[in-house]
C-alpha cells in the first residue's frame, strides 16, 4: 500500500475515535440516554445512522460475489433477509413500535402479553434471541472483515504460541478492528454510535461515487460487452436459471449449478414466502428497532424509516456495481480458467479488486469507506445487544434498584461479553456465506411465526409466544450444527442429506415447528388478560383479528374504531418494494452502461416516489406530534 492510502486510513480511524469519545459524555445520564440517546436525536441523523449500519463489509463482499455470478437479478437474493422488511417498517411497523414508548424489543413484549408468568417467559425468550442474534452477527462481521483486511494489508499478523498457530492473520486483523470499534461504542453508547455512523456514511458515499467514476474511466464499453451476455443484464427469469455465461466463462455456470439455486423460480418464491411473514413479524430486536425507539415521536419514527431506504441503496450499489465491473474485466478471465473455482473465490473479489485495480488515493478512501461500513454496523449491534442483557434481564430480575452508574458499568461488561462470544463463534465458522444463510434462513425462521402472530391475533398469548420462539430457536440451532459438521456425515444418511439442502429451503420446516409451538402453547393456556389486551390495542392499534378486544373498547368509548387499513398498507408496501428495487438496479445499469434500462429504472423510481408521496408521506404528516 502507498503511504497516501495508509495515511487516509489512519486519519479516518483517529477521527472516528475522536468523534466517538468526544460525544460520550452525553451517554452517562442513564440507560435511556446510553441505549436510546435520550430520545433526543433528530430523525434524519438516525436515518443516516440506520442506513450506515446496514452498509457492512461482509454483506458488501457477499453482494459483490452474487452480482458478479448471477447478474442484475441477483438483487433478489437480498429478499432472503428480507431487505424489503424495511418497506414494511416504513409503511406501518415503525408507527406501531414507537407508540410503545419503551427501550428494547423484549420490553415491548411485556406491553403485549403483560408482566405475569406468561409475559415474562416471552420477555426472556425474545431477550435471549436478541443476544444470540447479536453474537451471530458479530461472528459474521468477524469472518468478513478479517478475510477482507488480510488481502488488502501487507503485514502478516499470524499469532503463534508454542510453535502452534493461535490466531491466523485474518483473525488477528479482525480482532484489532473489533477492539477499536468496541472501545468507542462502549464509551459513548447511542450518541457515539450515531455520531460516528453519520461520519462513516459520508465517507462511504464518497467512496462509492469515486469507485463508480473510476470504473467509467478504467473500463470501456467494449471491455464490458466482451464479458457480459444479454442474460446477465436481464431482470426476468424462468423456473430454472441456466446461467448467463458462455465461451471461456462456462466455469461460472458450473459454479451456479453447485450453489443450490438453479431452481431460481422456487428460490425466489421461497424468499417471497418467507419475506412476507418475516416483514410483518417486524424488525428483530436489534439496532434497527433501537433506532425506531430512539426517535422523538411516532411521526419521526416513520420519517426515519423512510429516509433509511432513500439513503442506503443508490450509494451502496454504486460501490458494488463499480467493484463488480472492475472484477468482471480484470479478474473474470483468470477466475474462469481456474480448476478450483469455488464460492470462496467470489467472497474475495472485493478485496482483490481494491488491492490490484484501484489507484492510489481512491484506494485509501475506499478502504476507509469499507472500514467505516464495518465499524458502523458492528457498533450498532454492540450497542443494541447488551441493552437486552442489562435492561431486560439483569435490571428486571436481579438488580432492579441500582444507580445509573451501576447499570452503565454493567452495560460495558455485557458489551465485552457479547463481543467475545461473537469472536469465538467467528473463529469456528466456515465462511461468510454459511453464517449469512444461518442468520437469514434458520435463526430468523425461528423468529417469524411467533412475531407474526403477536400483531394479528388477539388470542395469541405469552406462552404461545414462548413455545413458538423456543421451538424455532431449537430447530435453527440444530440446523446450524448440522451445517457446520456436514463434512463428518456419511453419504446416504439422513444428516448428510439434510446438510446438502440450502438453508432457505429449510425455512418452511423451521416455520412449521415454530407455528406448531405457538398454537399449542396458546390453546393449552389461558388468554392474556383483557386489560392488557385493551391497553395494547388502544395504544398500538394494529390491524388483524382483534374484533373481540375492539368490542370491549367500544363499550367504554363508542367512537373507537378498528384498524381496517390492511389492504392500504399492503398496497403501499408493494409499491414500496418496486421503489426500493428501482434504487438497487438503477446504479447497476448505470455502471454497466445499459442506459435504456437505467432510464426505465429512473422512471420507475420517480413514478413510485410520486405515488408514495400521496399514499404514504401525506398520511404520515397527519399524525399528531
C-alpha positions in Angstrom: 0.0 0.0 0.0 1.1 3.5 -0.8 1.8 5.9 2.1 -1.1 8.1 0.9 -3.6 5.3 1.4 -2.2 4.3 4.8 -2.4 7.9 5.9 -6.0 8.3 4.8 -7.0 5.1 6.7 -5.1 6.3 9.8 -6.7 9.7 9.7 -10.1 8.1 9.4 -9.6 5.8 12.4 -8.3 8.7 14.6 -11.2 10.9 13.5 -13.8 8.2 14.3 -12.3 7.5 17.7 -12.2 11.3 18.5 -15.8 11.8 17.5 -17.0 8.7 19.3 -15.2 9.6 22.6 -16.0 13.4 22.2 -19.8 12.9 22.4 -19.6 10.1 25.0 -20.3 12.4 28.0 -24.0 12.5 26.9 -24.3 8.8 27.5 -23.7 9.0 31.2 -27.2 10.2 32.3 -28.8 6.7 32.4 -29.8 3.6 30.4 -32.3 5.6 28.3 -29.6 8.0 27.4 -27.0 5.3 26.8 -29.1 3.0 24.6 -31.6 5.4 23.1 -29.8 8.8 23.1 -32.5 10.1 25.5 -35.0 10.1 22.6 -33.4 13.4 21.6 -31.6 12.6 18.3 -33.0 14.1 15.1 -34.8 11.6 12.8 -32.6 12.3 9.8 -29.4 11.6 11.8 -31.0 8.3 13.0 -31.9 7.5 9.4 -28.4 8.1 8.2 -27.1 6.0 11.1 -29.5 3.2 10.3 -28.6 3.2 6.6 -24.9 3.3 7.6 -25.4 0.3 9.9 -26.8 -1.8 7.1 -23.8 -0.9 4.8 -21.4 -3.6 6.2 -18.2 -5.1 4.7 -19.3 -8.8 5.0 -22.6 -8.1 3.3 -21.0 -5.9 0.6 -18.4 -8.6 -0.2 -21.2 -11.2 -0.4 -23.3 -9.0 -2.7 -20.3 -8.3 -4.9 -19.9 -12.0 -5.4 -23.5 -12.8 -6.2 -23.9 -9.8 -8.6 -20.7 -11.0 -10.3 -22.0 -14.5 -10.7 -25.8 -14.1 -11.2 -26.1 -10.7 -12.9 -28.7 -8.0 -12.2 -31.4 -10.4 -11.0 -29.1 -11.2 -8.0 -30.6 -8.3 -6.1 -33.5 -10.7 -5.3 -31.1 -12.7 -3.2 -31.4 -9.8 -0.7 -35.0 -10.9 -0.2 -33.7 -13.7 1.9 -33.0 -11.3 4.7 -35.6 -9.9 3.6 -34.4 -6.5 2.6 -37.9 -5.3 1.9 -38.8 -5.6 5.6 -37.5 -2.0 5.6 -40.5 -1.1 3.4 -43.0 -2.7 5.8 -41.3 -0.9 8.7 -41.6 2.4 6.8 -45.3 1.9 5.9 -46.7 0.9 9.3 -44.5 -1.0 11.7 -42.3 1.9 12.8 -45.5 3.7 13.9 -46.8 0.6 15.8 -43.5 0.1 17.5 -42.8 3.7 18.5 -46.2 4.1 20.2 -45.0 1.8 22.9 -42.5 4.3 24.5 -40.2 1.6 25.8 -36.4 0.8 25.5 -36.0 -2.6 23.9 -37.8 -5.1 21.8 -38.2 -7.6 24.6 -39.5 -4.9 27.0 -42.1 -4.2 24.2 -43.3 -7.8 24.6 -44.5 -7.1 28.1 -46.9 -4.4 26.7 -48.4 -7.2 24.6 -48.6 -10.1 27.0 -48.4 -8.5 30.4 -45.9 -8.8 33.3 -47.0 -12.1 34.8 -45.5 -15.6 34.2 -46.6 -15.9 30.5 -45.4 -12.4 29.7 -42.1 -12.8 31.5 -41.5 -16.1 29.7 -42.0 -14.5 26.4 -39.9 -11.5 27.5 -37.0 -13.7 28.4 -37.0 -15.7 25.3 -37.0 -12.7 23.0 -34.1 -11.2 25.0 -32.2 -14.5 24.5 -33.0 -14.4 20.8 -31.7 -10.8 20.6 -28.5 -11.8 22.4 -28.0 -14.9 20.2 -28.6 -12.9 17.0 -26.1 -10.2 18.1 -23.5 -12.9 18.7 -24.2 -14.4 15.3 -23.9 -11.1 13.6 -20.6 -10.3 15.4 -19.3 -13.7 14.1 -20.5 -12.7 10.6 -18.6 -9.4 10.8 -15.5 -11.1 12.3 -15.3 -13.6 9.4 -15.9 -10.9 6.7 -13.6 -8.1 7.9 -10.7 -10.5 8.6 -10.8 -12.0 5.2 -11.1 -8.5 3.7 -8.2 -6.9 5.6 -5.7 -9.8 5.1 -5.9 -9.5 1.3 -5.6 -5.7 1.4 -2.9 -5.1 4.0 0.6 -6.4 3.5 1.5 -7.4 7.1 1.3 -11.0 8.3 -0.3 -10.8 11.8 -0.4 -14.6 12.4 -0.1 -15.2 16.2 1.9 -18.2 17.3 2.0 -19.9 20.7 4.5 -22.7 21.5 5.0 -23.4 17.8 1.3 -23.6 17.0 -0.9 -21.1 15.3 -3.2 -19.4 17.9 -4.8 -16.9 15.5 -4.5 -16.7 11.8 -3.6 -13.3 10.2 -7.2 -12.6 9.1 -8.4 -13.3 12.7 -5.8 -11.0 14.2 -6.8 -8.2 11.8 -10.5 -8.7 12.6 -9.7 -8.7 16.4 -7.8 -5.5 16.1 -10.6 -3.6 14.3 -13.2 -5.1 16.6 -11.3 -3.9 19.7 -11.1 -0.3 18.4 -14.8 -0.2 17.5 -15.8 -1.7 20.8 -13.9 0.9 22.8 -15.7 4.0 21.4 -19.1 2.2 21.3 -18.9 1.2 24.9 -17.7 4.6 25.9 -20.4 6.6 24.3 -23.5 4.4 23.7 -26.1 5.5 21.2 -24.7 9.1 20.9 -21.3 7.8 19.9 -22.8 5.2 17.5 -25.0 7.7 15.7 -22.3 10.5 15.6 -19.7 8.1 14.1 -22.1 6.5 11.8 -23.1 9.8 10.2 -19.4 10.5 9.6 -18.9 7.0 8.3 -21.9 7.3 6.0 -20.4 10.4 4.4 -17.1 8.6 3.8 -19.0 5.6 2.3 -20.9 7.8 -0.2 -17.7 9.5 -1.3 -16.0 6.1 -1.7 -19.0 4.7 -3.8 -19.0 7.7 -6.1 -15.2 7.6 -6.6 -15.2 3.9 -7.4 -18.1 4.3 -9.9 -16.3 7.2 -11.5 -13.0 5.2 -11.8 -14.8 2.2 -13.3 -16.1 4.5 -16.0 -12.6 5.7 -16.8 -10.7 2.4 -16.5 -13.2 0.1 -18.3 -14.6 0.7 -21.8 -18.0 -0.3 -23.2 -16.1 -2.9 -25.3 -14.5 -4.4 -22.2 -17.8 -4.8 -20.5 -19.5 -6.2 -23.6 -16.8 -8.8 -24.1 -17.6 -10.3 -20.7 -21.3 -9.8 -20.2 -24.2 -11.5 -22.0 -27.7 -10.2 -22.5 -28.9 -12.7 -19.9 -26.6 -11.1 -17.2 -28.4 -7.8 -17.7 -31.9 -9.4 -17.7 -34.2 -9.0 -14.7 -36.6 -11.6 -15.9 -36.1 -15.3 -15.1 -37.8 -18.6 -15.6 -38.3 -21.6 -13.3 -34.6 -22.6 -13.9 -31.6 -20.3 -14.1 -29.4 -21.7 -16.9 -26.6 -19.2 -16.3 -25.6 -16.2 -18.3 -22.0 -17.2 -19.2 -20.7 -18.6 -22.4 -17.5 -19.3 -24.2 -14.4 -19.3 -21.9 -16.6 -18.3 -18.9 -18.5 -21.6 -18.8 -16.9 -22.4 -15.4 -19.2 -19.8 -13.8 -22.3 -21.7 -15.0 -20.9 -24.8 -13.3 -20.4 -22.8 -10.1 -24.1 -21.6 -10.2 -25.1 -25.3 -10.5 -23.3 -26.2 -7.2 -24.9 -23.5 -5.1 -28.4 -24.9 -4.9 -30.2 -22.0 -6.6 -30.5 -23.4 -10.1 -34.3 -23.8 -9.5 -34.4 -20.0 -9.3 -38.2 -19.7 -9.5 -38.5 -21.9 -6.5 -35.8 -20.0 -4.6 -37.5 -16.6 -5.3 -40.9 -18.0 -4.4 -39.5 -19.3 -1.1 -37.8 -15.9 -0.4 -41.0 -14.1 -1.0 -43.0 -16.5 1.1 -40.5 -16.1 4.0 -40.1 -12.4 3.3 -43.9 -11.6 3.7 -44.2 -13.3 7.1 -40.8 -12.1 8.3 -41.6 -8.5 7.3 -45.0 -8.4 9.1 -43.2 -10.0 12.1 -41.4 -6.8 12.4 -37.7 -5.9 12.9 -35.7 -8.3 15.0 -34.7 -7.0 18.4 -31.5 -5.4 17.3 -30.1 -2.0 16.2 -33.0 -1.4 13.6 -35.6 -1.5 16.4 -33.3 0.6 18.6 -33.3 3.4 16.0 -37.1 3.3 15.9 -37.4 3.5 19.7 -34.8 6.3 19.7 -36.8 8.8 17.7 -38.6 11.7 19.3 -42.1 10.8 18.2 -44.3 8.4 16.2 -44.2 10.7 13.2 -40.4 10.9 13.3 -40.1 7.1 13.5 -42.0 6.9 10.2 -39.8 9.6 8.7 -36.6 7.9 9.9 -37.6 4.6 8.4 -38.5 6.0 5.0 -35.3 8.1 5.0 -33.2 4.9 5.7 -34.5 3.3 2.4 -33.7 6.5 0.5 -30.1 7.0 1.6 -29.0 3.3 1.6 -29.4 1.7 -1.8 -28.1 4.0 -4.5 -24.7 4.8 -2.9 -24.2 1.2 -1.8 -24.9 -0.2 -5.3 -22.7 2.4 -7.0 -19.9 1.0 -5.0 -20.9 -2.7 -5.5 -21.5 -2.1 -9.3 -18.2 -0.4 -9.7 -16.3 -3.2 -8.0 -18.1 -5.8 -10.0 -17.4 -4.2 -13.3 -13.7 -4.0 -12.4 -13.8 -7.6 -11.2 -15.5 -8.9 -14.3 -13.0 -7.3 -16.7 -9.7 -7.7 -14.7 -10.4 -10.9 -12.6 -13.0 -12.7 -14.6 -10.8 -14.4 -17.3 -8.3 -15.8 -14.7 -11.1 -17.0 -12.3 -12.9 -18.7 -15.2 -9.8 -20.6 -16.1 -9.2 -21.9 -12.5 -9.6 -25.6 -11.9 -10.6 -25.0 -8.3 -13.2 -22.2 -8.7 -15.4 -22.1 -5.6 -17.8 -19.8 -3.6 -14.7 -18.6 -1.6 -13.3 -17.0 -4.8 -16.4 -14.8 -5.0 -16.1 -13.7 -1.4 -12.6 -12.2 -2.1 -13.4 -10.3 -5.3 -13.9 -7.1 -3.4 -10.5 -7.0 -1.6 -8.7 -8.3 -4.7 -10.1 -5.6 -6.9 -9.2 -2.9 -4.3 -5.7 -4.3 -3.9 -4.8 -4.6 -7.6 -7.1 -2.5 -9.7 -7.9 0.7 -7.8 -5.4 3.7 -7.9 -3.6 5.4 -5.1 -5.8 7.8 -3.1 -9.1 6.3 -4.2 -7.9 3.0 -2.7 -7.3 4.8 0.7 -10.7 6.4 0.6 -12.4 3.2 -0.4 -10.7 1.2 2.3 -11.6 3.9 4.8 -15.2 3.7 3.5 -15.4 -0.1 3.8 -13.8 0.1 7.2 -16.4 2.6 8.1 -19.1 0.2 6.8 -17.8 -2.5 9.1 -17.3 -0.3 12.2 -20.8 1.3 11.8 -22.7 -2.0 11.6 -20.6 -3.6 14.3 -21.0 -0.7 16.7 -24.8 -0.7 16.1 -25.0 -4.3 17.3 -22.6 -3.8 20.2 -24.9 -1.0 21.3 -28.2 -2.8 20.9 -27.4 -6.4 22.1 -26.3 -5.5 25.7 -29.5 -3.5 26.2 -31.3 -6.8 26.4 -28.8 -8.3 28.9 -28.8 -5.3 31.2 -32.3 -3.7 30.9 -34.3 -6.9 30.3 -32.5 -9.5 32.4 -30.1 -8.0 34.8 -32.1 -4.9 35.9 -35.5 -6.5 35.8 -34.8 -9.8 37.5 -31.6 -9.4 39.5 -30.7 -5.8 40.4 -33.8 -3.6 40.0 -32.9 -0.7 42.2 -29.3 0.2 41.4 -27.8 3.6 40.3 -27.4 4.7 36.7 -23.7 4.4 37.0 -24.0 0.8 38.1 -26.2 -0.1 35.1 -23.8 1.7 32.6 -20.9 -0.3 34.1 -22.9 -3.5 33.7 -23.6 -2.4 30.0 -19.8 -2.1 29.5 -19.3 -5.6 30.8 -22.2 -7.0 28.7 -20.8 -5.4 25.6 -17.4 -7.0 26.1 -19.1 -10.4 26.7 -21.2 -10.4 23.5 -18.1 -9.4 21.5 -16.0 -12.2 23.0 -18.7 -14.8 22.3 -19.2 -13.5 18.7 -15.5 -13.6 18.0 -15.3 -17.2 19.3 -18.2 -18.2 17.0 -16.5 -16.4 14.1 -13.3 -18.3 14.6 -15.1 -21.6 14.1 -17.4 -20.6 11.3 -16.7 -21.9 7.8 -17.3 -18.8 5.7 -19.3 -15.6 5.4 -21.9 -17.5 3.3 -22.5 -20.1 5.9 -23.2 -17.5 8.6 -25.3 -15.4 6.2 -27.5 -18.4 5.4 -27.8 -19.4 9.0 -28.9 -15.9 10.2 -31.3 -15.3 7.3 -32.9 -18.7 6.9 -32.6 -20.6 10.1 -32.3 -18.2 13.0 -34.8 -15.8 11.6 -37.0 -18.7 10.6 -37.4 -19.4 14.3 -38.4 -15.8 14.9 -41.0 -15.3 12.3 -44.1 -17.3 13.3 -44.5 -16.1 16.9 -43.8 -12.5 16.0 -46.2 -12.6 13.0 -49.0 -13.8 15.3 -48.3 -11.3 18.0 -49.5 -8.5 15.8 -52.5 -10.0 14.1 -54.3 -12.3 16.6 -55.7 -11.2 20.0 -55.9 -14.8 21.4 -52.2 -15.4 20.9 -50.7 -15.3 24.4 -47.4 -15.2 26.2 -47.0 -19.0 26.5 -47.7 -19.4 22.8 -45.0 -16.8 22.1 -42.6 -18.5 24.4 -43.0 -22.0 22.9 -43.2 -20.7 19.3 -39.9 -18.9 19.8 -38.3 -21.7 21.7 -39.2 -24.4 19.3 -38.0 -22.2 16.4 -34.6 -21.5 18.1 -34.0 -25.1 18.9 -34.6 -26.2 15.3 -32.5 -23.3 14.0 -29.6 -24.3 16.3 -29.8 -27.9 15.2 -29.7 -26.8 11.5 -26.5 -24.7 12.2 -24.8 -27.6 14.0 -25.6 -29.9 11.1 -24.3 -27.4 8.5 -21.1 -26.8 10.4 -20.4 -30.6 10.7 -21.6 -31.7 7.3 -18.1 -33.0 6.3 -18.3 -35.6 9.1 -21.5 -37.3 7.9 -21.5 -40.4 5.8 -23.2 -40.2 2.3 -26.6 -41.7 2.3 -27.5 -40.9 5.9 -30.3 -38.6 6.9 -28.0 -36.0 8.4 -25.9 -36.0 5.3 -29.0 -35.3 3.1 -30.2 -32.5 5.4 -26.7 -30.9 5.3 -26.9 -30.7 1.5 -30.2 -28.7 1.5 -29.7 -24.9 1.1 -30.8 -23.2 4.3 -33.6 -21.1 2.6 -35.4 -24.3 1.7 -35.5 -25.4 5.3 -37.4 -22.3 6.3 -40.9 -23.9 5.9 -39.8 -26.7 8.3 -38.5 -24.3 10.9 -41.5 -22.0 10.4 -43.9 -25.0 10.8 -42.3 -26.2 14.0 -42.4 -22.7 15.4 -46.1 -22.3 14.3 -47.0 -25.6 16.0 -45.3 -24.5 19.2 -47.2 -21.2 19.0 -50.6 -22.8 18.6 -50.1 -25.5 21.2 -48.7 -23.0 23.7 -51.7 -20.7 23.1 -54.6 -23.2 23.2 -53.4 -25.1 26.2 -53.1 -22.0 28.3 -55.4 -19.1 29.4 -55.7 -15.9 27.2 -53.8 -12.7 28.1 -55.8 -10.6 30.5 -58.4 -8.3 28.7 -57.0 -5.2 30.5 -53.5 -5.9 28.9 -55.0 -6.5 25.5 -57.2 -3.4 25.6 -54.3 -1.3 26.7 -52.1 -2.7 23.9 -54.7 -2.5 21.1 -55.7 1.0 22.1 -52.1 2.2 22.1 -50.5 0.3 19.2 -53.7 -0.2 17.1 -52.6 -2.9 14.6 -54.8 -4.5 12.1 -55.7 -8.2 12.3 -58.1 -10.4 14.2 -58.8 -8.0 17.1 -62.6 -7.9 16.9 -63.2 -9.2 20.5 -60.8 -6.6 22.0 -62.2 -3.9 19.8 -65.8 -4.6 21.0 -64.7 -4.3 24.7 -63.1 -1.0 24.0 -66.2 0.3 22.1 -68.2 -0.4 25.3 -66.0 2.2 27.0 -65.7 4.5 24.0 -68.3 4.1 21.2 -66.2 6.3 18.9 -63.2 3.8 18.9 -62.7 2.2 15.5 -61.0 -1.0 14.4 -57.9 -0.6 12.2 -59.1 -1.5 8.7 -56.0 -0.3 6.8 -54.5 -3.8 5.9 -55.1 -3.5 2.2 -53.9 0.1 2.1 -50.7 -0.8 3.9 -50.1 -3.9 1.7 -50.7 -1.8 -1.4 -48.2 0.8 -0.2 -45.7 -2.0 0.7 -46.0 -3.5 -2.8 -45.3 0.0 -4.4 -42.5 0.4 -1.9 -40.8 -2.8 -2.9 -40.8 -1.7 -6.5 -39.5 1.7 -5.4 -36.7 0.0 -3.4 -35.9 -2.3 -6.2 -35.5 0.6 -8.7 -33.0 2.2 -6.4 -30.9 -1.0 -6.5 -31.0 -1.8 -10.2 -30.6 1.9 -11.3 -26.9 2.3 -10.3 -26.1 -1.2 -11.6 -27.5 -0.5 -15.0 -25.8 2.9 -15.0 -22.4 1.4 -14.1 -22.6 -1.3 -16.9 -23.7 1.4 -19.4 -27.1 -0.2 -20.1 -28.6 3.2 -20.4 -32.1 2.2 -21.8 -32.7 0.0 -18.7 -31.2 2.7 -16.4 -33.6 5.3 -17.8 -36.5 2.8 -17.3 -35.3 2.2 -13.7 -35.2 6.0 -13.1 -38.7 6.5 -14.5 -40.0 3.7 -12.2 -38.2 5.3 -9.2 -39.8 8.7 -10.0 -43.3 7.4 -10.6 -43.3 5.3 -7.4 -41.8 8.2 -5.4 -44.7 10.4 -6.6 -47.3 7.7 -5.7 -45.8 7.2 -2.2 -45.9 11.0 -1.6 -49.7 10.9 -1.8 -50.3 7.4 -0.3 -47.7 7.4 2.5 -46.0 10.7 3.2 -49.2 12.7 3.3 -50.7 10.2 5.7 -47.6 10.4 8.0 -47.8 14.2 8.1 -51.3 14.0 9.6 -50.0 12.0 12.6 -50.3 14.3 15.7 -47.0 15.5 17.2 
